[in-house]
């Protein structure tokens, strides 16, 4: 401001400069000054003057301010001043003083003109987007405000520039992540303006993770208890989701509906409802309605409805619906929200039917709502919301329609009168003195009959007790009685809509209506009269009801046949006049409003005339009734004949359809049986193939064992690897290893036995000479024969085992050939003759199935027996092999011992021969010397006696 005072002080005291002159000097200083400080002070002065002299600053300084943005980007302070000045120029948020001096319309036009000048060069908007990337608060916040103001003034043009700018929307999304709440909150406002009525930008913003960020902000701010920031976020969410099917689907698939449930967790204490909380909750309810709006695609709406039920959102809304202390506008919007959540969704409708109000005794939520609808002291908008909720509950819900109508039937009415049913409330509203209650009850009852001919016939059984002592009258008759009494227009319109819905597509109801002789004269009298504008709507509905009686007439009453009714119209009304009165309905302004959307929304109770579903019925029947009126009797007869012929044809077609359906069902069953047999056949073939592969594996194992027979223990590791390569399972390998361990143990036992025999032989060698000679003689007679005998026995046993294995291999080949024959039989049996019937095919398949099962069982048992025999043979072979090897070693050792024993014996014999010769020579010498010499017999007897004495001594010892 010192700089501004210097500029202003340059003038003489007598001639104060005008604002335009000051602004011009400031602009010159901005354009010509070389010092950054001077330019900064000049821009700051322009900012201070921009609110009071908005027009002058805008026209003179805008170009210079844009140049500052382009040239002085390095100085954040001057950029901030320039952005603030531009914001003041284009913004229409004037202070109260300016609003009093300048009309608002002129301000709007001025802001729009300056915005057009700024965005005429698209580079200006692109430059502004680059400033939003700056983290400096002095730059970023004014830039956000300026861009928001530009979008408010020229939204579509600025949106298009941002859309074509590289990463334009992504830069703006970064504002939501700013830690400074002021920038973040103004960023939400900016995105609100950016996403208005632009589906492309809405999709980009949604896919830039906007839902996650906005829901996080709502949660951090306290959900419905939050401030205005929550309101801004909810408005932005509505912009992104409303009428945007792609974003709605993305919102549902991202599981964001589940995050909406905590919004509606209202505490028990509902006394403190601030204005901001009411606003927030109202917007939250509207956001739910956006997802399930009837104008959305049916598939998307149904998916969202089911998700809301499964995540508990519908249950939470029903809790608010039945809570106490909830403000009226929130309660009304909650009823409308629940209505659209359950509309056309069977699972949601069933849950809503089970909801009870927290009262004693408990009452159904439907009954409580209907009590509010027929209560004239309730607010008008609340009664409309309850009617909409009841309509949505019955929409495409035949089960719910039946439950409502059943409360009116004599068999289900509570005789005690302790509880009030929905049917009793509707009848009470239908015949009350309040015209709005009459209309609402009539429309609600009409929805209970919508597209349900069975319930239309059942409703004819309803009898009403009008007064004490008088006989009961039917509901249909009571409606016509009230209609003829000349009640209010709204009441008559409601009753006529109910009667038209009831009688349409129900010839029995038409017959009951025509049975009362007063009804047709009343309708013709109403149509024929020339009444005021208010009564034209009633005349049109009477013409529609009379046309329904003609078109759906089955001619069961002689006095009310179609031809007679048309003659009556022609005589008393005139066909052209009748068609003209019929056209009053669709030409009415209230009819056009009601046809726009299902929810009844009326500015006042007097405008509540038409229902949305009834407008569809009128559109459907108007042309049909017009054609029926102009048809002649001959055309009617021809049409009747055509109808009868068509009915006969339809009956024949229906009969043949039934026969074809039964045959299709039988054929389908036969196909299923054939498929079952085929699958069983395939399973059997698979089983046979598996058996063959197992047999082949067994053969391979046998051949492998045969090759490996007789090899040393060092080869067992490679042998196990070969077995694994040939299909032997790890379990079989472990068994073989156990068998090897057992054989090793047996080998050790045999070695122990051999060592014992070696010790015996050593003892024999160490014995005395005579004992050795005797034992050698005994060993020569017995021992040489024993190993030979054992070897011959083992050889014979091994040969027998080999013969047995050969016989087993022959059996295996025989089994293989039998299975080949079985496969051939199966192949020949799987292709039956084309002329065979399905029963023959089934019989053959069952017989083949039995034979295959039996043969497979036999094959399995044989394979099992063969496997066991193979295992035993293998054990015998292994044991025999090891035993033979051991015995062979033993034999060789024994033979060596025998050879040594023979050698020793020969040596002993030589010694004995030498001794005998010496003894003989000595005897001869003794004889020659004359000494006595004993004979050998005497010596042997003496020796024998000595031996006996030695044995006796040993026994004594």
ZAMARGU-4260 file (C-alpha; in steps of 0.2 Angstrom, whole numbers, plus 5000, padded with zeros to 4 digits):
<rodrens>
0) 5000/5000/5000 | 5015/5012/5002 | 5018/5010/4984 | 5000/5014/4980 | 5001/5029/4991
5) 5016/5035/4982 | 5007/5034/4966 | 4992/5043/4972 | 5003/5056/4981 | 5012/5061/4965
10) 4996/5071/4960 | 4993/5088/4966 | 4982/5090/4982 | 4969/5099/4972 | 4967/5086/4959
15) 4964/5068/4966 | 4967/5055/4952 | 4953/5043/4948 | 4953/5025/4950 | 4955/5022/4932
20) 4971/5033/4931 | 4978/5024/4946 | 4975/5007/4939 | 4983/5013/4922 | 4999/5019/4931
25) 5000/5002/4940 | 4998/4993/4924 | 5012/5003/4916 | 5023/5000/4931 | 5019/4981/4930
30) 5023/4981/4911 | 5039/4992/4911 | 5047/4990/4928 | 5063/4980/4928 | 5064/4977/4946
35) 5054/4963/4953 | 5050/4972/4969 | 5042/4986/4959 | 5032/4974/4949 | 5027/4964/4965
40) 5021/4980/4974 | 5011/4986/4958 | 5002/4969/4957 | 4999/4969/4976 | 4991/4987/4973
45) 4980/4980/4959 | 4974/4966/4970 | 4968/4979/4983 | 4959/4989/4970 | 4952/4974/4961
50) 4936/4972/4972 | 4931/4990/4971 | 4936/4994/4953 | 4933/4976/4946 | 4928/4982/4929
55) 4943/4994/4927 | 4956/4981/4934 | 4948/4968/4923 | 4949/4977/4906 | 4966/4986/4909
60) 4976/4973/4920 | 4971/4956/4914 | 4984/4955/4900 | 4998/4961/4911 | 4993/4949/4925
65) 4994/4935/4913 | 5011/4940/4907 | 5016/4941/4926 | 5011/4922/4927 | 5021/4918/4912
70) 5037/4928/4916 | 5038/4928/4935 | 5035/4910/4939 | 5050/4909/4950 | 5043/4922/4963
75) 5029/4914/4972 | 5023/4930/4981 | 5020/4940/4965 | 5011/4924/4957 | 5000/4923/4972
80) 4995/4942/4971 | 4991/4940/4952 | 4981/4924/4955 | 4971/4933/4969 | 4968/4948/4957
85) 4962/4937/4943 | 4950/4928/4955 | 4943/4944/4961 | 4940/4949/4943 | 4931/4934/4937
90) 4922/4929/4953 | 4904/4935/4957 | 4905/4932/4976 | 4904/4951/4979 | 4902/4959/4996
95) 4885/4966/5002 | 4890/4984/4998 | 4894/4979/4980 | 4878/4969/4978 | 4868/4984/4983
100) 4877/4995/4971 | 4877/4983/4956 | 4863/4971/4952 | 4868/4953/4953 | 4863/4949/4935
105) 4876/4963/4929 | 4889/4955/4940 | 4886/4938/4933 | 4888/4944/4915 | 4904/4953/4920
110) 4911/4938/4928 | 4906/4927/4912 | 4914/4940/4901 | 4931/4941/4910 | 4931/4922/4910
115) 4928/4921/4892 | 4943/4933/4889 | 4954/4922/4901 | 4950/4905/4893 | 4950/4912/4875
120) 4969/4907/4875 | 4969/4889/4881 | 4987/4891/4886 | 4981/4901/4901 | 4971/4887/4908
125) 4985/4875/4905 | 4997/4887/4914 | 4985/4888/4929 | 4985/4869/4930 | 5004/4869/4932
130) 5002/4882/4946 | 4991/4869/4955 | 5006/4857/4956 | 5016/4870/4966 | 5016/4865/4985
135) 5018/4883/4990 | 5002/4889/4999 | 5003/4906/4992 | 5002/4899/4974 | 4991/4883/4976
140) 4977/4890/4986 | 4973/4906/4974 | 4975/4894/4959 | 4962/4882/4966 | 4950/4897/4969
145) 4953/4904/4952 | 4950/4888/4943 | 4934/4885/4953 | 4927/4902/4948 | 4931/4899/4930
150) 4922/4883/4930 | 4907/4891/4938 | 4906/4904/4925 | 4910/4894/4909 | 4909/4876/4915
155) 4908/4866/4898 | 4922/4876/4890 | 4934/4875/4904 | 4930/4856/4906 | 4934/4853/4888
160) 4951/4862/4890 | 4955/4852/4906 | 4950/4836/4897 | 4962/4838/4882 | 4976/4844/4893
165) 4989/4831/4897 | 4986/4824/4915 | 4974/4839/4918 | 4962/4829/4929 | 4976/4819/4938
170) 4984/4835/4944 | 4967/4841/4951 | 4965/4824/4960 | 4981/4827/4970 | 4972/4841/4979
175) 4962/4828/4989 | 4979/4822/4996 | 4985/4839/5002 | 4988/4839/5021 | 4982/4857/5022
180) 4963/4856/5025 | 4959/4872/5017 | 4967/4867/5000 | 4959/4850/5002 | 4942/4856/5005
185) 4943/4869/4991 | 4949/4855/4980 | 4933/4846/4984 | 4923/4861/4978 | 4934/4862/4963
190) 4930/4844/4958 | 4911/4847/4961 | 4911/4861/4947 | 4923/4850/4936 | 4912/4835/4937
195) 4895/4843/4933 | 4886/4835/4918 | 4902/4828/4911 | 4902/4809/4910 | 4920/4808/4903
200) 4928/4818/4917 | 4917/4809/4930 | 4924/4792/4924 | 4942/4799/4925 | 4940/4806/4942
205) 4932/4789/4948 | 4946/4779/4941 | 4959/4791/4949 | 4953/4783/4966 | 4941/4797/4970
210) 4929/4785/4979 | 4942/4779/4991 | 4948/4796/4995 | 4931/4804/4997 | 4925/4790/5009
215) 4941/4792/5019 | 4938/4810/5021 | 4919/4807/5026 | 4925/4794/5039 | 4939/4805/5046
220) 4927/4820/5048 | 4914/4809/5058 | 4902/4803/5045 | 4885/4811/5048 | 4891/4820/5063
225) 4904/4829/5052 | 4904/4847/5046 | 4901/4855/5029 | 4916/4846/5022 | 4906/4830/5023
230) 4892/4839/5014 | 4904/4844/5000 | 4911/4826/4998 | 4893/4819/4997 | 4888/4832/4984
235) 4904/4827/4974 | 4900/4808/4976 | 4882/4812/4969 | 4890/4820/4954 | 4901/4805/4950
240) 4887/4792/4952 | 4871/4800/4946 | 4866/4794/4929 | 4883/4786/4926 | 4881/4767/4925
245) 4900/4765/4923 | 4904/4773/4939 | 4890/4765/4948 | 4896/4748/4943 | 4914/4753/4948
250) 4907/4759/4965 | 4898/4742/4968 | 4913/4731/4962 | 4925/4741/4973 | 4915/4736/4989
255) 4911/4754/4993 | 4893/4751/4996 | 4898/4741/5012 | 4907/4757/5018 | 4891/4766/5018
260) 4883/4756/5032 | 4892/4766/5046 | 4884/4782/5040 | 4867/4776/5046 | 4872/4770/5063
265) 4861/4782/5073 | 4862/4780/5092 | 4847/4778/5104 | 4848/4796/5109 | 4840/4805/5094
270) 4836/4821/5103 | 4851/4831/5097 | 4850/4833/5078 | 4860/4848/5072 | 4855/4856/5055
275) 4872/4850/5048 | 4869/4832/5053 | 4851/4833/5045 | 4859/4839/5029 | 4872/4826/5029
280) 4861/4812/5032 | 4849/4818/5019 | 4863/4818/5006 | 4868/4801/5012 | 4851/4794/5009
285) 4850/4802/4992 | 4867/4794/4988 | 4859/4777/4992 | 4844/4781/4981 | 4856/4786/4966
290) 4863/4768/4966 | 4845/4760/4966 | 4835/4772/4956 | 4822/4765/4945 | 4829/4775/4930
295) 4845/4764/4931 | 4847/4749/4921 | 4837/4734/4929 | 4853/4723/4931 | 4863/4736/4939
300) 4849/4741/4951 | 4846/4723/4956 | 4864/4720/4960 | 4866/4735/4971 | 4850/4730/4980
305) 4856/4713/4984 | 4873/4720/4990 | 4864/4732/5001 | 4855/4718/5009 | 4870/4706/5011
310) 4880/4720/5019 | 4867/4725/5032 | 4863/4742/5024 | 4845/4739/5022 | 4843/4732/5040
315) 4851/4748/5046 | 4839/4759/5036 | 4824/4749/5043 | 4831/4753/5060 | 4831/4771/5057
320) 4813/4769/5050 | 4807/4761/5066 | 4817/4773/5078 | 4809/4787/5088 | 4814/4805/5088
325) 4820/4805/5070 | 4816/4822/5061 | 4801/4821/5049 | 4811/4826/5034 | 4824/4812/5038
330) 4811/4800/5041 | 4802/4804/5025 | 4818/4802/5015 | 4822/4786/5024 | 4805/4779/5018
335) 4809/4784/5000 | 4826/4776/5001 | 4819/4760/5008 | 4806/4760/4995 | 4819/4760/4981
340) 4830/4748/4989 | 4816/4734/4990 | 4808/4739/4974 | 4807/4723/4962 | 4820/4714/4973
345) 4811/4698/4981 | 4824/4695/4995 | 4823/4713/5000 | 4804/4713/5000 | 4803/4697/5010
350) 4815/4705/5023 | 4804/4721/5024 | 4789/4710/5026 | 4797/4703/5042 | 4802/4719/5050
355) 4792/4723/5066 | 4790/4740/5075 | 4797/4741/5093 | 4779/4741/5100 | 4769/4730/5112
360) 4762/4720/5105 | 4774/4720/5090 | 4767/4726/5074 | 4772/4724/5056 | 4782/4739/5049
365) 4769/4738/5034 | 4755/4740/5046 | 4763/4755/5055 | 4767/4764/5039 | 4749/4761/5032
370) 4742/4768/5048 | 4752/4784/5045 | 4746/4784/5026 | 4728/4784/5031 | 4730/4796/5045
375) 4725/4814/5039 | 4735/4822/5053 | 4752/4816/5046 | 4762/4827/5034 | 4757/4826/5016
380) 4775/4822/5010 | 4776/4808/5023 | 4760/4800/5017 | 4766/4801/4999 | 4782/4792/5005
385) 4772/4778/5013 | 4762/4776/4998 | 4777/4774/4987 | 4785/4762/5000 | 4769/4751/4999
390) 4769/4752/4980 | 4788/4747/4979 | 4784/4733/4991 | 4771/4726/4980 | 4780/4729/4963
395) 4783/4712/4955 | 4780/4703/4971 | 4765/4691/4969 | 4769/4684/4986 | 4767/4701/4995
400) 4751/4704/4985 | 4744/4688/4991 | 4748/4692/5009 | 4739/4709/5008 | 4724/4702/4999
405) 4723/4687/5011 | 4720/4699/5026 | 4704/4704/5017 | 4697/4687/5015 | 4684/4680/5027
410) 4695/4665/5032 | 4710/4675/5038 | 4701/4690/5047 | 4705/4691/5065 | 4689/4688/5074
415) 4695/4694/5091 | 4699/4712/5084 | 4715/4713/5094 | 4726/4717/5079 | 4724/4728/5064
420) 4728/4720/5047 | 4734/4729/5032 | 4718/4725/5023 | 4707/4732/5037 | 4718/4748/5036
425) 4716/4749/5017 | 4697/4747/5018 | 4696/4760/5032 | 4705/4772/5022 | 4695/4768/5006
430) 4679/4773/5015 | 4684/4787/5026 | 4679/4805/5025 | 4696/4811/5020 | 4698/4811/5001
435) 4717/4809/5001 | 4715/4794/5012 | 4702/4787/4999 | 4714/4790/4985 | 4729/4783/4993
440) 4720/4767/4999 | 4712/4765/4982 | 4729/4766/4973 | 4737/4755/4986 | 4724/4741/4984
445) 4725/4743/4965 | 4744/4739/4966 | 4739/4723/4976 | 4730/4717/4961 | 4742/4723/4948
450) 4745/4709/4934 | 4737/4696/4946 | 4721/4688/4939 | 4720/4676/4953 | 4719/4689/4967
455) 4707/4699/4956 | 4695/4684/4957 | 4698/4681/4976 | 4695/4699/4980 | 4677/4697/4974
460) 4674/4686/4989 | 4677/4701/5001 | 4661/4705/5010 | 4659/4721/5020 | 4647/4725/5035
465) 4641/4742/5031 | 4629/4745/5046 | 4621/4734/5060 | 4606/4724/5054 | 4609/4726/5035
470) 4616/4712/5025 | 4635/4713/5020 | 4639/4719/5003 | 4654/4715/4992 | 4669/4726/4991
475) 4665/4729/4973 | 4648/4734/4976 | 4653/4746/4990 | 4665/4755/4978 | 4652/4758/4965
480) 4640/4764/4979 | 4652/4777/4985 | 4656/4782/4967 | 4637/4785/4963 | 4635/4796/4979
485) 4644/4810/4971 | 4659/4812/4983 | 4674/4823/4980 | 4683/4822/4963 | 4699/4815/4971
490) 4689/4801/4979 | 4680/4796/4963 | 4696/4796/4953 | 4704/4785/4965 | 4689/4773/4965
495) 4688/4773/4946 | 4707/4769/4945 | 4704/4754/4957 | 4689/4748/4947 | 4698/4749/4930
500) 4713/4740/4937 | 4702/4727/4945 | 4691/4723/4930 | 4705/4724/4917 | 4710/4706/4910
505) 4697/4698/4922 | 4681/4693/4914 | 4674/4686/4930 | 4676/4703/4938 | 4667/4711/4923
510) 4653/4700/4925 | 4651/4704/4943 | 4651/4722/4939 | 4638/4721/4926 | 4627/4710/4937
515) 4622/4726/4946 | 4610/4734/4934 | 4613/4752/4941 | 4632/4752/4936 | 4630/4754/4917
520) 4617/4768/4918 | 4628/4777/4930 | 4643/4776/4919 | 4633/4781/4903 | 4625/4796/4912
525) 4642/4802/4918 | 4649/4801/4901 | 4635/4809/4892 | 4633/4825/4903 | 4642/4841/4899
530) 4651/4845/4915 | 4665/4857/4920 | 4683/4855/4917 | 4686/4847/4934 | 4673/4833/4930
535) 4681/4830/4913 | 4694/4818/4921 | 4680/4808/4930 | 4671/4807/4913 | 4687/4800/4904
540) 4689/4787/4918 | 4671/4782/4917 | 4673/4780/4898 | 4688/4769/4901 | 4679/4758/4914
545) 4664/4756/4901 | 4677/4752/4888 | 4685/4738/4899 | 4667/4731/4902 | 4665/4729/4883
550) 4682/4723/4878 | 4684/4710/4893 | 4665/4705/4892 | 4663/4686/4890 | 4644/4688/4885
555) 4639/4677/4899 | 4625/4690/4904 | 4612/4691/4890 | 4607/4709/4894 | 4625/4715/4894
560) 4633/4708/4879 | 4646/4717/4870 | 4634/4722/4855 | 4621/4728/4867 | 4633/4739/4876
565) 4640/4746/4860 | 4622/4750/4854 | 4619/4759/4871 | 4635/4770/4869 | 4630/4774/4851
570) 4612/4779/4856 | 4615/4789/4872 | 4633/4795/4870 | 4639/4793/4852 | 4655/4784/4847
575) 4664/4800/4843 | 4659/4808/4859 | 4664/4793/4869 | 4681/4792/4861 | 4683/4811/4864
580) 4679/4809/4883 | 4691/4794/4883 | 4705/4805/4877 | 4703/4817/4891 | 4714/4806/4902
585) 4730/4806/4892 | 4728/4824/4888 | 4727/4830/4906 | 4743/4839/4913 | 4743/4828/4929
590) 4743/4812/4919 | 4759/4818/4910 | 4767/4822/4927 | 4763/4805/4934 | 4769/4796/4919
595) 4787/4803/4921 | 4793/4793/4936 | 4786/4780/4948 | 4788/4790/4964 | 4772/4800/4968
600) 4778/4818/4969 | 4765/4832/4970 | 4766/4850/4975 | 4749/4849/4985 | 4736/4836/4989
605) 4724/4843/4976 | 4736/4838/4962 | 4736/4820/4968 | 4726/4812/4954 | 4735/4799/4944
610) 4747/4784/4948 | 4762/4780/4938 | 4757/4762/4935 | 4739/4767/4930 | 4746/4778/4916
615) 4754/4763/4909 | 4737/4754/4909 | 4728/4769/4901 | 4742/4769/4887 | 4739/4750/4884
620) 4720/4750/4884 | 4716/4767/4875 | 4719/4760/4858 | 4711/4743/4861 | 4695/4751/4867
625) 4694/4763/4853 | 4695/4748/4840 | 4683/4738/4850 | 4670/4752/4850 | 4671/4754/4831
630) 4669/4736/4827 | 4653/4730/4820 | 4643/4715/4826 | 4649/4705/4811 | 4667/4709/4815
635) 4664/4705/4833 | 4656/4688/4828 | 4671/4685/4816 | 4683/4690/4830 | 4674/4678/4842
640) 4675/4664/4829 | 4693/4668/4827 | 4696/4669/4846 | 4687/4652/4847 | 4697/4645/4833
645) 4713/4652/4841 | 4708/4645/4858 | 4705/4628/4850 | 4722/4630/4841 | 4730/4636/4857
650) 4723/4621/4866 | 4729/4609/4853 | 4746/4618/4853 | 4746/4617/4872 | 4742/4599/4871
655) 4756/4595/4859 | 4767/4606/4868 | 4763/4596/4884 | 4766/4580/4874 | 4782/4586/4867
660) 4788/4593/4884 | 4785/4575/4891 | 4794/4567/4877 | 4808/4579/4879 | 4808/4575/4897
665) 4809/4557/4894 | 4822/4559/4880 | 4832/4569/4892 | 4831/4556/4905 | 4836/4543/4892
670) 4850/4554/4887 | 4856/4556/4905 | 4855/4537/4907 | 4865/4534/4891 | 4878/4547/4897
675) 4879/4538/4914 | 4882/4522/4905 | 4895/4530/4894 | 4903/4537/4909 | 4903/4520/4917
680) 4909/4512/4902 | 4923/4525/4901 | 4927/4521/4919 | 4928/4503/4916 | 4939/4505/4901
685) 4950/4516/4912 | 4950/4503/4925 | 4955/4489/4913 | 4968/4500/4906 | 4975/4503/4923
690) 4974/4484/4927 | 4984/4481/4910 | 4997/4494/4915 | 4998/4486/4932 | 5001/4469/4925
695) 5014/4476/4913 | 5022/4484/4928 | 5022/4467/4937 | 5030/4458/4921 | 5043/4472/4920
700) 5047/4470/4939 | 5048/4451/4937 | 5059/4452/4922 | 5070/4465/4931 | 5071/4453/4947
705) 5075/4439/4935 | 5090/4449/4928 | 5095/4455/4945 | 5095/4438/4953 | 5112/4432/4959
710) 5121/4449/4959 | 5130/4456/4974 | 5123/4468/4987 | 5133/4482/4979 | 5121/4482/4964
715) 5105/4485/4975 | 5106/4504/4973 | 5106/4504/4954 | 5093/4490/4955 | 5081/4502/4965
720) 5084/4516/4953 | 5079/4505/4939 | 5064/4500/4948 | 5059/4518/4950 | 5061/4521/4932
725) 5050/4506/4928 | 5036/4512/4938 | 5039/4504/4956 | 5032/4515/4969 | 5042/4521/4984
730) 5031/4509/4995 | 5037/4494/4986 | 5055/4500/4987 | 5054/4502/5006 | 5047/4484/5007
735) 5062/4478/4996 | 5073/4487/5008 | 5065/4478/5023 | 5067/4461/5014 | 5086/4465/5011
740) 5088/4469/5029 | 5080/4453/5034 | 5091/4443/5022 | 5106/4452/5029 | 5101/4446/5047
745) 5099/4428/5040 | 5116/4430/5032 | 5123/4435/5049 | 5115/4420/5057 | 5122/4408/5044
750) 5139/4416/5047 | 5137/4413/5065 | 5132/4395/5062 | 5147/4393/5050 | 5159/4400/5064
755) 5152/4387/5075 | 5156/4373/5063 | 5173/4381/5061 | 5176/4380/5080 | 5170/4362/5080
760) 5183/4358/5066 | 5197/4366/5076 | 5192/4356/5091 | 5193/4341/5081 | 5210/4345/5074
765) 5216/4349/5092 | 5211/4332/5098 | 5223/4318/5101 | 5230/4308/5086 | 5219/4294/5088
770) 5203/4304/5091 | 5208/4314/5076 | 5210/4299/5066 | 5193/4293/5071 | 5185/4309/5068
775) 5193/4311/5052 | 5187/4294/5047 | 5169/4299/5053 | 5170/4315/5043 | 5176/4307/5028
780) 5161/4295/5029 | 5148/4308/5033 | 5153/4326/5030 | 5158/4324/5012 | 5141/4318/5009
785) 5131/4331/5018 | 5136/4347/5009 | 5133/4338/4992 | 5116/4332/4998 | 5111/4350/5004
790) 5117/4357/4987 | 5107/4345/4977 | 5092/4349/4987 | 5094/4367/4985 | 5096/4365/4966
795) 5080/4355/4965 | 5071/4368/4975 | 5077/4383/4964 | 5073/4373/4948 | 5055/4370/4955
800) 5054/4389/4959 | 5059/4393/4941 | 5046/4381/4934 | 5033/4390/4945 | 5038/4407/4939
805) 5036/4401/4921 | 5019/4395/4924 | 5014/4412/4933 | 5021/4421/4917 | 5010/4410/4906
810) 4995/4414/4918 | 4999/4432/4916 | 4999/4431/4897 | 4983/4421/4897 | 4975/4435/4908
815) 4981/4448/4896 | 4973/4439/4881 | 4957/4437/4890 | 4957/4456/4894 | 4960/4459/4875
820) 4945/4449/4871 | 4935/4458/4884 | 4940/4475/4877 | 4934/4469/4860 | 4918/4464/4867
825) 4916/4481/4875 | 4920/4490/4859 | 4907/4479/4849 | 4894/4481/4863 | 4897/4501/4864
830) 4890/4503/4846 | 4872/4496/4846 | 4862/4495/4830 | 4854/4511/4825 | 4836/4503/4824
835) 4837/4497/4842 | 4825/4506/4854 | 4831/4515/4870 | 4825/4501/4881 | 4835/4488/4871
840) 4850/4499/4872 | 4848/4501/4891 | 4846/4482/4894 | 4862/4479/4884 | 4871/4492/4893
845) 4865/4486/4910 | 4870/4468/4905 | 4887/4473/4898 | 4889/4484/4914 | 4886/4468/4925
850) 4897/4457/4915 | 4911/4470/4915 | 4910/4473/4933 | 4910/4454/4937 | 4925/4451/4925
855) 4934/4466/4932 | 4931/4459/4950 | 4938/4442/4945 | 4953/4451/4936 | 4957/4461/4951
860) 4956/4446/4962 | 4968/4436/4950 | 4980/4450/4949 | 4980/4452/4968 | 4983/4433/4970
865) 4997/4434/4957 | 5004/4449/4966 | 5005/4439/4982 | 5012/4424/4974 | 5025/4435/4965
870) 5030/4442/4982 | 5031/4425/4989 | 5042/4418/4975 | 5053/4433/4976 | 5056/4430/4994
875) 5059/4412/4991 | 5071/4416/4977 | 5080/4429/4987 | 5081/4417/5002 | 5086/4402/4991
880) 5099/4413/4982 | 5107/4419/4999 | 5106/4401/5006 | 5114/4394/4991 | 5128/4406/4991
885) 5131/4403/5010 | 5130/4384/5007 | 5142/4386/4992 | 5154/4395/5003 | 5152/4382/5017
890) 5154/4368/5005 | 5170/4375/4998 | 5177/4378/5016 | 5172/4360/5020 | 5180/4353/5005
895) 5196/4362/5009 | 5195/4356/5027 | 5192/4338/5020 | 5207/4340/5009 | 5217/4345/5024
900) 5210/4331/5034 | 5214/4319/5020 | 5232/4325/5020 | 5234/4324/5038 | 5227/4306/5038
905) 5239/4301/5024 | 5253/4308/5035 | 5246/4298/5050 | 5245/4282/5040 | 5263/4285/5034
910) 5269/4287/5052 | 5258/4272/5058 | 5266/4261/5044 | 5283/4267/5049 | 5280/4263/5067
915) 5272/4246/5063 | 5288/4242/5053 | 5299/4248/5068 | 5289/4238/5080 | 5289/4223/5069
920) 5308/4225/5067 | 5310/4227/5086 | 5299/4211/5089 | 5310/4201/5077 | 5326/4207/5086
925) 5318/4203/5103 | 5313/4186/5097 | 5331/4184/5090 | 5337/4189/5107 | 5326/4176/5115
930) 5315/4189/5124 | 5296/4186/5126 | 5285/4196/5114 | 5266/4198/5116 | 5254/4196/5101
935) 5244/4211/5094 | 5228/4203/5100 | 5234/4204/5118 | 5240/4222/5116 | 5223/4227/5109
940) 5214/4219/5123 | 5226/4228/5135 | 5223/4244/5127 | 5205/4242/5128 | 5206/4238/5146
945) 5216/4254/5148 | 5203/4264/5139 | 5189/4257/5150 | 5198/4262/5165 | 5201/4280/5159
950) 5183/4282/5154 | 5178/4276/5172 | 5189/4289/5179 | 5182/4303/5169 | 5164/4298/5174
955) 5170/4298/5192 | 5177/4315/5190
</rodrens>
